[in-house]
Amino acid sequence: MTFPAYLGLYESGELRQRVQRAVALLAKCVLCPKTCRADRLADQLGECHVGRWARVASYSPHFGEEGPLVGRCGSGTIFFSYCNLGCIFCQNYRISQEGEGEEVSAAQLASMMLHLQQKGCHNINLVSPSHVVPQILEALEGAISQGLCIPLVYNTGGYDSLATLLLLDGVVDIYMPDMKYGENLVAEGLSGAASYTKVNRIVVRAMQDQVGDLQVDEAGVARRGLIIRHLVLPNGLAGTGDVMQCLSTQISTLAYVNIMGQYRPCYKAHSYPYLNRPVSKEEFLEAVHMAKSNGLTRLDESRAWALV
């Protein structure tokens, strides 16, 4: 059995130092690229609408994630409230934009992690974690002291700070970022993140450097590595060709890529004619072709094909 890297950091005392450094960043918050500098340590709300403590919408075994995460017993998802992106088409907008959920202490968050491990989940899947990394590290330290020993999945929209990712080096076992867009102007219009493409490519490269290509055990369950998600949008808005070229030339041709065809108009998307329809089968198949033509060989096609 391969043990998560965070156990070594905990035993050496390095995790304690990471916690202290991360919490200090809350005083003038620069946890994500928006660098709003809110005093979240004093419970001032940042641009993410979160103060000192994380908010959690739900936690449970999840069987709708990628196959290597789900295995037989599910991925232990913890859905954090709010997000550092403002996607106008978000399917989870009640959580990410409206903040559905409850504030939790570090001890409560640790208990959630331990509960999911006790339920048999293969991993702890932290959904939308970018704005609550200090709170996660605080909880992780407490959970390890009580026996947590399964991999951590950092399930992010891909708009992360490189400095924050350095705090997670050796802590996170599996990174699962979105690569949403091929153009910054589209990212600004649809997600309120003008620098998304530039930031995204830098941080995904950093994630790859930390954990490498996806590794699975004898049962096909993920143990360590990178999983990329790319949601196909109508009318070519996701810039799929550019994203796949970036993946093949700057990340790895062995990157595990889930090309997702389940887009449907949600949240504010109905107000925009270019977003107000599902992705067509032809658009999805063209996205798959773009990935293959760029030499990407590990596509999550079985899950994606079932969506069209």
Helices and strands as residue ranges (DSSP letters): H 6-12, H 14-24, G 25-28, G 40-42, E 55-62, H 67-70, E 75-80, H 93-96, E 102-103, H 106-118, E 124-127, G 130-132, H 133-145, E 152-156, H 162-168, E 174-177, H 184-191, H 196-211, E 215-216, E 222-231, G 234-236, H 240-246, I 247-251, E 256-260, G 269-271, H 281-293, E 298-299, H 301-305
